[in-house]
């Protein structure tokens, strides 16, 4: 496979927010995963797990979505502020029927965001909440002057308002967020977003609840009736190799299921293309972004765990899905303004897994670490003949070209040749790979898969030859000097 890289022709900026994450009150994502409380023996700062925070900072997490998910449309924010002993308990009806003590609320979320150094994406309650409740939450978070909600925030220990860059007006309102028709939700969105007020000079990016997978009619109705009132429109898509009902095992699968999983990951390309085409009718300038704020693999839960906690292992196959999907997002960077993999800790396609005081990084985590250079970089055009089971993406930033190559063949390596118009020197070469399809890290073997130095390349006469091993994700950084 020979690829001509047009590295003197920078194009669309790949938004760093494509590398966003999602934290829902679901299973052990928040409690035990991100938050353990100040009195925990697990090292923490103001209740936030130090090891998890440091791991996420290492992959330059740009934005974190909270509190859901389906949980968002049964979450009443006033229950999660003030002294913890006085906070109202609730039942998490969506996820395991467990009692939620609301010890992690607005103040705790913004403490976490501050520690991570990332932006906040808060999801409001349309399904079971009122317009007034949503309006007052925005006021509580962002109002800097004198007002009832701002004064209440100060009483609870926070003098200055927080920065909230993104706000979602409801979640999955076609399903768990209210089982609404698109026409009805479009009217509700128009009403609710009116009261997401802007206090001060920092604009809030408003995200409307978008389609489930290939519900193109939902996108049509929302764009037709409300596109001028939104900044982004969400899209949710999960990879289930055996379908929604069975889903399939995270660890036990054959080659056919491996390839089916990868093909379903690549289906994201068609979804974004077709939803984007509808959006182009009403927004040809692409001002409104597609916000893929839930994506990733969703397998059957690990045996012996609470079915409502959605805990699954994470293998080299998940790394393939992460890399393939990010490559698709890069391709559509003119329309995809943000994405949030589901979820950050201990749920679905997690970045890290925890067990008591232990924490391990997953293969998916290492893809995000390898891909860090692509954040806010310019997408670079290229052309060449197609090779089966190969996906790649190329970008440029700070006078360096970054190539990320995925070979999702189970058995065969691939010989690739990149011809660059302006060729410097490879200054960094790293990869992850595995010998088994279900290779993964666990608490007894935390480093089965980790980032290694990659030596399978050769520089010669303005070209770069790469031998990509089977089941690998490779990252090469080339200086333009």
C-alpha positions as CSV (number, residue, x, y, z in Angstrom):
1,X,0.0,0.0,0.0
2,X,1.5,3.3,-1.1
3,X,0.1,6.6,0.3
4,X,1.0,10.1,-0.9
5,X,0.9,12.5,2.1
6,X,0.1,16.1,1.1
7,X,1.7,17.5,4.2
8,X,2.0,21.0,2.8
9,X,-1.8,21.2,2.6
10,X,-3.2,21.5,6.1
11,X,-7.0,21.3,6.2
12,X,-9.7,21.1,8.8
13,X,-8.8,21.5,12.5
14,X,-9.4,18.3,14.5
15,X,-11.1,19.6,17.6
16,X,-9.5,18.5,20.8
17,X,-13.1,17.9,22.1
18,X,-13.3,14.9,19.9
19,X,-11.3,13.3,22.6
20,X,-13.9,13.9,25.3
21,X,-15.1,11.5,28.0
22,X,-18.3,10.7,29.7
23,X,-19.0,10.1,33.4
24,X,-22.5,8.9,34.5
25,X,-23.9,7.9,37.8
26,X,-23.8,4.3,36.6
27,X,-22.2,1.4,38.4
28,X,-18.8,2.3,39.7
29,X,-18.0,5.1,37.4
30,X,-18.4,8.0,39.8
31,X,-18.4,6.3,43.2
32,X,-15.2,4.1,43.6
33,X,-14.1,5.1,40.2
34,X,-13.6,8.9,40.1
35,X,-14.8,9.7,43.7
36,X,-14.0,8.0,46.9
37,X,-14.6,10.8,49.4
38,X,-12.2,12.7,51.6
39,X,-12.1,10.1,54.3
40,X,-11.1,7.2,52.1
41,X,-7.8,5.4,52.6
42,X,-7.4,5.5,48.9
43,X,-5.2,8.5,48.1
44,X,-7.4,11.4,47.0
45,X,-7.6,15.2,46.8
46,X,-10.9,16.5,48.1
47,X,-12.4,13.1,47.5
48,X,-11.2,12.6,43.9
49,X,-9.0,9.6,43.3
50,X,-5.4,10.8,42.7
51,X,-4.4,7.8,40.5
52,X,-7.4,8.2,38.2
53,X,-7.1,12.0,38.0
54,X,-3.4,11.7,37.1
55,X,-4.1,9.0,34.5
56,X,-6.7,11.1,32.8
57,X,-4.5,14.2,32.9
58,X,-1.9,12.2,31.1
59,X,-4.1,11.7,28.1
60,X,-5.0,15.5,28.0
61,X,-8.7,15.0,28.7
62,X,-10.3,18.0,27.1
63,X,-13.9,17.8,28.4
64,X,-16.0,15.6,30.7
65,X,-19.7,15.0,30.4
66,X,-21.9,14.6,33.5
67,X,-24.3,13.4,35.1
68,X,-25.6,11.3,32.3
69,X,-26.8,9.6,30.2
70,X,-30.2,8.3,31.2
71,X,-29.4,9.4,34.8
72,X,-29.5,13.0,33.7
73,X,-33.2,13.0,33.1
74,X,-34.0,11.8,36.5
75,X,-31.4,13.9,38.3
76,X,-32.5,16.9,40.3
77,X,-29.5,19.0,41.0
78,X,-30.7,20.6,44.2
79,X,-30.6,17.2,45.9
80,X,-26.8,17.2,45.3
81,X,-25.7,20.4,47.0
82,X,-25.1,21.6,50.6
83,X,-23.9,19.5,53.6
84,X,-23.6,15.8,52.5
85,X,-25.5,14.6,55.6
86,X,-28.5,16.6,54.5
87,X,-28.6,15.6,50.9
88,X,-31.7,13.8,49.7
89,X,-31.2,10.1,48.7
90,X,-32.7,8.8,45.5
91,X,-33.1,5.5,43.7
92,X,-31.1,5.1,40.5
93,X,-33.9,3.4,38.5
94,X,-32.0,3.1,35.3
95,X,-28.8,1.5,36.6
96,X,-29.2,-1.3,39.1
97,X,-31.9,0.2,41.3
98,X,-29.3,1.2,43.8
99,X,-29.7,4.1,46.3
100,X,-27.9,7.2,45.3
101,X,-26.8,9.3,48.2
102,X,-26.0,12.4,46.1
103,X,-22.6,12.9,47.7
104,X,-21.2,13.7,44.3
105,X,-23.0,16.7,43.0
106,X,-22.4,20.0,41.3
107,X,-19.6,21.2,43.6
108,X,-17.9,17.9,43.4
109,X,-18.1,17.7,39.6
110,X,-16.5,21.1,39.2
111,X,-13.8,20.2,41.7
112,X,-13.1,17.2,39.5
113,X,-13.1,19.3,36.4
114,X,-10.7,21.8,38.1
115,X,-8.3,18.9,39.0
116,X,-8.4,17.5,35.5
117,X,-7.9,20.9,33.9
118,X,-10.7,20.2,31.4
119,X,-13.9,21.8,30.3
120,X,-17.3,20.9,31.8
121,X,-20.2,19.5,29.8
122,X,-23.3,19.4,32.0
123,X,-26.4,17.5,30.8
124,X,-29.7,19.0,32.0
125,X,-33.0,17.3,32.9
126,X,-35.8,17.6,30.4
127,X,-37.4,14.3,30.9
128,X,-38.5,14.8,34.5
129,X,-37.3,18.3,35.2
130,X,-38.9,21.7,34.8
131,X,-37.8,24.7,32.9
132,X,-37.3,26.6,36.1
133,X,-35.1,23.8,37.5
134,X,-32.8,23.9,34.5
135,X,-32.7,27.7,34.4
136,X,-31.8,27.9,38.1
137,X,-29.0,25.3,37.7
138,X,-27.4,27.4,35.0
139,X,-27.7,30.4,37.2
140,X,-26.2,28.6,40.2
141,X,-23.2,27.5,38.1
142,X,-22.5,30.5,36.1
143,X,-23.9,33.7,37.7
144,X,-21.2,36.0,39.0
145,X,-23.4,38.8,40.4
146,X,-26.1,38.9,43.1
147,X,-29.0,36.5,42.5
148,X,-30.9,33.9,44.5
149,X,-29.0,31.0,43.0
150,X,-25.6,32.7,43.1
151,X,-26.1,33.6,46.7
152,X,-27.0,30.0,47.5
153,X,-23.8,28.8,45.8
154,X,-21.8,31.1,48.0
155,X,-23.6,29.8,51.1
156,X,-22.5,26.4,50.0
157,X,-18.8,27.5,49.8
158,X,-18.2,28.6,46.3
159,X,-17.8,32.4,45.8
160,X,-16.9,32.6,42.1
161,X,-19.0,31.1,39.3
162,X,-17.6,28.1,37.4
163,X,-16.9,28.0,33.7
164,X,-19.4,25.7,31.9
165,X,-18.6,25.6,28.2
166,X,-21.2,23.0,27.1
167,X,-24.7,22.3,28.2
168,X,-26.9,19.5,27.0
169,X,-30.7,20.1,26.9
170,X,-31.9,16.6,27.8
171,X,-30.6,13.2,26.8
172,X,-31.9,10.4,24.6
173,X,-35.4,12.0,24.7
174,X,-36.5,9.5,22.1
175,X,-36.0,6.8,24.8
176,X,-35.0,6.9,28.4
177,X,-35.3,10.7,28.4
178,X,-39.1,10.7,27.9
179,X,-40.0,8.5,24.9
180,X,-40.8,11.6,22.9
181,X,-41.6,12.1,19.3
182,X,-39.1,14.4,17.5
183,X,-41.7,17.0,16.9
184,X,-42.5,17.2,20.6
185,X,-38.9,17.2,21.7
186,X,-38.1,19.9,19.1
187,X,-40.7,22.2,20.7
188,X,-39.4,21.3,24.2
189,X,-35.9,22.0,23.2
190,X,-36.9,25.4,21.8
191,X,-38.5,26.2,25.1
192,X,-35.9,24.8,27.5
193,X,-32.9,26.3,25.7
194,X,-34.4,29.7,26.0
195,X,-33.8,29.6,29.7
196,X,-30.2,28.4,29.5
197,X,-29.2,32.0,30.0
198,X,-25.7,33.4,29.4
199,X,-24.4,35.3,32.4
200,X,-21.3,37.3,31.6
201,X,-19.4,37.1,28.4
202,X,-18.7,33.4,28.2
203,X,-21.1,31.8,25.7
204,X,-22.6,28.4,26.6
205,X,-22.5,25.9,23.8
206,X,-26.0,24.4,23.7
207,X,-26.4,20.7,22.6
208,X,-29.8,19.4,21.5
209,X,-30.6,15.8,22.1
210,X,-30.1,14.1,18.8
211,X,-30.7,10.8,17.1
212,X,-30.4,7.2,18.1
213,X,-28.0,5.6,15.5
214,X,-29.8,5.8,12.1
215,X,-33.0,7.7,13.0
216,X,-32.5,10.2,10.2
217,X,-36.1,11.5,10.6
218,X,-35.1,12.7,14.1
219,X,-32.3,14.8,12.7
220,X,-34.5,16.1,9.9
221,X,-37.2,17.3,12.4
222,X,-34.8,18.8,14.9
223,X,-32.8,20.7,12.2
224,X,-35.9,21.9,10.5
225,X,-37.5,23.2,13.6
226,X,-34.6,24.4,15.8
227,X,-31.2,24.4,14.1
228,X,-30.8,28.2,14.6
229,X,-31.2,27.7,18.4
230,X,-28.6,25.0,18.8
231,X,-24.8,24.8,18.6
232,X,-24.6,21.1,18.5
233,X,-26.8,18.0,17.9
234,X,-25.9,14.8,19.6
235,X,-25.6,11.3,18.1
236,X,-25.4,8.0,20.0
237,X,-24.0,4.8,18.6
238,X,-22.7,1.7,20.4
239,X,-21.0,-1.3,18.9
240,X,-22.9,-4.5,19.7
241,X,-21.4,-7.4,17.6
242,X,-24.2,-9.7,18.4
243,X,-27.0,-7.1,18.4
244,X,-28.7,-5.2,21.1
245,X,-30.3,-8.2,22.9
246,X,-27.2,-10.5,23.2
247,X,-24.4,-8.0,22.7
248,X,-21.7,-10.6,22.9
249,X,-18.9,-11.3,25.4
250,X,-16.0,-8.8,26.0
251,X,-13.5,-11.7,26.3
252,X,-14.9,-14.8,24.5
253,X,-15.3,-14.3,20.7
254,X,-13.9,-15.7,17.5
255,X,-12.3,-14.1,14.4
256,X,-15.7,-13.6,12.7
257,X,-16.9,-11.6,15.7
258,X,-13.7,-9.7,15.8
259,X,-14.1,-8.5,12.2
260,X,-17.8,-7.8,12.7
261,X,-17.0,-5.6,15.7
262,X,-14.5,-3.6,13.6
263,X,-16.9,-3.3,10.7
264,X,-19.6,-2.0,13.1
265,X,-17.1,0.5,14.4
266,X,-16.5,1.7,10.9
267,X,-20.3,2.1,10.4
268,X,-19.8,5.4,12.2
269,X,-18.6,6.8,8.9
270,X,-22.0,6.2,7.2
271,X,-23.9,7.5,10.2
272,X,-22.0,10.8,10.3
273,X,-22.2,11.1,6.5
274,X,-25.9,10.7,6.3
275,X,-26.8,12.7,9.4
276,X,-24.4,15.4,8.1
277,X,-26.0,15.5,4.7
278,X,-29.4,16.2,6.4
279,X,-27.8,18.9,8.5
280,X,-26.2,20.5,5.4
281,X,-29.7,21.3,4.1
282,X,-30.3,23.6,7.0
283,X,-26.7,24.5,8.0
284,X,-24.4,24.4,4.9
285,X,-21.8,26.4,6.8
286,X,-21.5,23.6,9.3
287,X,-22.0,25.9,12.3
288,X,-23.9,23.2,14.2
289,X,-21.7,20.4,15.3
290,X,-22.4,16.7,15.5
291,X,-21.7,15.8,19.1
292,X,-21.2,12.1,19.4
293,X,-21.5,12.2,23.2
294,X,-22.0,8.4,23.6
295,X,-19.9,5.9,21.6
296,X,-17.9,2.8,22.1
297,X,-18.3,-0.9,22.6
298,X,-21.2,-2.3,24.7
299,X,-20.8,-6.0,25.5
300,X,-22.6,-8.3,28.0
301,X,-21.6,-7.5,31.5
302,X,-18.8,-9.5,33.2
303,X,-20.1,-12.7,34.8
304,X,-20.8,-12.2,38.5
305,X,-21.2,-8.4,38.3
306,X,-24.4,-6.4,38.8
307,X,-26.2,-6.4,35.3
308,X,-27.1,-2.7,35.9
309,X,-23.5,-1.7,36.4
310,X,-22.4,-2.4,32.8
311,X,-18.9,-3.5,33.8
312,X,-16.9,-5.1,31.0
313,X,-13.3,-6.0,30.3
314,X,-11.4,-4.1,27.7
315,X,-9.2,-5.9,25.2
316,X,-7.0,-5.2,22.2
317,X,-10.3,-5.5,20.2
318,X,-11.6,-2.4,22.1
319,X,-8.4,-0.6,21.1
320,X,-9.1,-1.3,17.5
321,X,-12.6,0.1,17.9
322,X,-11.3,3.2,19.6
323,X,-8.7,3.9,16.9
324,X,-11.0,3.2,14.0
325,X,-13.7,5.5,15.4
326,X,-11.3,8.3,16.1
327,X,-10.0,8.0,12.5
328,X,-13.6,8.4,11.3
329,X,-14.1,11.5,13.5
330,X,-11.0,13.0,12.1
331,X,-12.3,12.4,8.6
332,X,-15.4,14.4,9.5
333,X,-13.8,17.0,11.6
334,X,-15.6,19.8,9.8
335,X,-18.9,18.5,11.3
336,X,-17.9,16.5,14.4
337,X,-17.2,19.1,17.0
338,X,-17.1,16.9,20.0
339,X,-17.3,13.2,21.1
340,X,-17.4,11.5,24.5
341,X,-16.4,7.9,24.8
342,X,-18.6,5.9,27.1
343,X,-17.5,5.7,29.8
344,X,-14.5,7.0,31.7
345,X,-14.1,4.5,34.6
346,X,-15.4,1.0,35.2
347,X,-18.3,1.2,32.7
348,X,-18.5,0.0,29.1
349,X,-15.4,1.0,27.1
350,X,-13.6,2.5,30.0
351,X,-10.2,4.2,30.1
352,X,-9.3,2.8,33.5
353,X,-10.6,0.1,35.8
354,X,-10.5,0.2,39.6
355,X,-10.8,-2.4,42.3
356,X,-10.3,-1.0,45.8
357,X,-7.0,0.8,45.9
358,X,-5.9,-0.8,42.6
359,X,-6.2,0.9,39.2
360,X,-5.3,-0.4,35.7
361,X,-5.2,1.3,32.3
362,X,-7.0,-0.4,29.5
363,X,-5.9,-0.8,25.8
364,X,-8.4,1.9,24.9
365,X,-6.6,4.3,27.3
366,X,-3.4,3.7,25.4
367,X,-5.0,4.6,22.1
368,X,-6.0,7.9,23.6
369,X,-2.5,8.4,24.8
370,X,-1.0,7.6,21.4
371,X,-3.4,9.9,19.7
372,X,-2.8,13.0,21.9
373,X,-0.9,14.9,19.2
374,X,-4.0,15.0,17.0
375,X,-5.9,17.2,19.4
376,X,-6.4,20.6,17.7
377,X,-4.1,19.6,14.9
378,X,-4.8,20.2,11.1
379,X,-6.1,17.2,9.2
380,X,-3.7,16.3,6.4
381,X,-4.9,15.1,3.0
382,X,-3.5,11.9,1.5
383,X,-4.3,9.5,-1.2
384,X,-3.4,6.0,-2.2
385,X,-4.6,2.5,-3.0
386,X,-6.8,0.8,-0.4
387,X,-5.6,-2.1,1.7
388,X,-7.9,-4.4,3.6
389,X,-7.9,-4.1,7.4
390,X,-5.9,-0.9,7.4
391,X,-7.0,2.5,8.7
392,X,-4.9,5.5,9.2
393,X,-5.1,9.2,9.9
394,X,-2.6,12.0,9.5
395,X,-2.4,15.5,11.1
396,X,0.0,18.4,11.5
397,X,0.7,20.6,14.5
398,X,3.7,22.6,15.7
399,X,5.8,21.7,12.6
400,X,5.3,18.0,13.2
401,X,3.3,15.4,11.3
402,X,1.6,12.7,13.2
403,X,0.6,9.4,11.5
404,X,-1.6,6.9,13.3
405,X,-2.0,3.5,11.7
406,X,-4.3,0.7,12.7
407,X,-4.0,-2.8,11.3
408,X,-7.0,-4.7,12.5
409,X,-6.1,-8.0,10.8
410,X,-6.0,-10.8,13.3
411,X,-3.2,-12.7,11.5
412,X,-1.4,-10.6,8.8
413,X,1.0,-7.8,9.0
414,X,0.9,-5.1,6.4
415,X,3.6,-3.3,4.4
416,X,2.9,0.4,3.9
417,X,4.8,3.1,2.2
418,X,4.2,6.8,2.9
419,X,5.6,9.4,0.5
420,X,5.8,12.9,2.0
421,X,6.2,16.1,0.0
422,X,8.3,17.5,2.7
423,X,10.1,14.9,4.8
424,X,12.0,15.4,8.0
425,X,12.8,12.7,10.6
426,X,10.8,10.3,12.7
427,X,11.2,11.7,16.2
428,X,8.8,9.4,18.0
429,X,7.6,5.9,17.2
430,X,5.3,3.9,19.5
431,X,2.6,1.3,19.3
432,X,0.4,-1.2,21.1
433,X,-0.2,-4.8,19.9
434,X,-1.1,-8.2,21.2
435,X,-0.6,-11.9,20.4
436,X,-4.2,-12.9,21.3
437,X,-7.5,-11.4,20.2
438,X,-8.7,-11.1,23.8
439,X,-5.5,-9.9,25.3
440,X,-6.3,-7.5,28.1
441,X,-5.0,-6.0,31.4
442,X,-6.3,-7.1,34.7
443,X,-5.4,-6.5,38.3
444,X,-3.0,-9.4,38.4
445,X,-1.5,-8.6,35.0
446,X,-1.8,-4.8,34.6
447,X,0.8,-4.5,31.8
448,X,-0.1,-7.3,29.4
449,X,-0.8,-4.4,26.9
450,X,1.1,-1.2,27.1
451,X,2.8,1.3,24.9
452,X,6.1,0.1,23.5
453,X,8.7,1.5,21.2
454,X,8.0,0.8,17.5
455,X,11.0,-0.1,15.3
456,X,9.2,-1.5,12.3
457,X,9.8,1.5,10.0
458,X,12.5,2.7,7.6
459,X,13.2,6.2,6.3
460,X,14.6,6.5,2.8
461,X,14.6,9.2,0.1
462,X,11.5,11.1,1.2
463,X,9.5,8.0,1.9
464,X,8.6,6.1,5.0
465,X,8.1,2.3,5.0
466,X,6.1,0.8,7.8
467,X,5.5,-2.9,8.6
468,X,2.4,-2.8,10.7
469,X,1.9,-5.9,12.8
470,X,-1.5,-7.6,13.1
471,X,-3.7,-6.2,15.8
472,X,-1.7,-3.1,16.2
473,X,-2.1,0.7,16.6
474,X,1.0,2.6,15.6
475,X,1.8,6.3,16.1
476,X,4.7,8.0,14.3
477,X,5.7,11.6,14.8
478,X,7.8,13.2,12.1
479,X,9.6,16.5,12.3
480,X,9.2,18.8,9.3
481,X,12.6,20.3,9.9
